[in-house]
Amino acid sequence: MPPAEVVLGENRYGKAEVRIVAVSRDGDRHEIKDLNVSIALAGDFDATHLTGDNADVLPTDTQKNTVYAFAKEHGVGEIEAFGLRLARHFVDSHGPSRRCWVRIEEYGWDRIQLGGQPAPHSFARTGPETRIAEVAVAGGAGAGGSSRDELVVSGISGLVLLNSTGSEFHGFHQDRYTTLPETRDRILATEVSARWRHLPGDQPVDQRDWRTSFDETRRHLLGAFADTYSLSLQQTLYAMGERVLRERDEVAEVRLALPNRHHLLVDLAPFGLTNESEVFYASDRPYGLIEGTVRRAGVAESALAW
């Protein structure tokens, strides 16, 4: 049997989970940015895989140091803009790097209240909800950056939502393994993981009002969850994506993953008690996982994977 022909396929490398806390000191009032930054580079790196020649390899330690240096030299600001600065730097300054991906998670902190006023430099960590930015840049700067392909995705994870009523689930297909009863009133709870891709827009992508875009998109996701009378979590997913696309012109598509956090009615009959949808057991697994994309009609797919 002849030996198999082997070739190197797609590959990338980078520095994962660079933790950075940046403090902006404006007199006694401080601002903090708490980030987790991951970088990946792809390009002309065949030699290091095939022969161990590292001449074209930008060390991952250098990538880590760049994150810290950029936070000092340029400030962090909004994470979408910070990610773009990093990604552009790597493809512009390091010839073998043809593509760069940057993923940033931002952890929230609220000011502690002192005497009814926000403390100038004391903070409390918010819940598990995390803001996300994912940036991809391909190609060099060219003439004024026109030869680049760029992708900016914003998102959120760990956003736990619950409707205590206003949800039903019935009329589903049943077979001999089905035991789930139909219900006309149930708790609907989920932990939202959402990402939304931005359209190019008229402004340079690093000069947009990313904060307003994020806050408003989040508001519409919550609003659609709250005021949709749901016959299925799939229906709620579509309503959330549709609301964002109708209200935010800068968004091309929304991708959502909604685990169904089941709340099971506790049987209180053994204790001589009724349970009129008041006492539940929150089950963390197994759970249904509903995933889907809602896209603006006529908008092309991104040339860069996301």
Summary of the structure (lengths in Angstrom):
residues: 306
radius of gyration: 23.8
end to end distance: 40.7
largest distance: 81.1
contacts: 838
relative contact order: 0.11
helix: 24%
strand: 39%
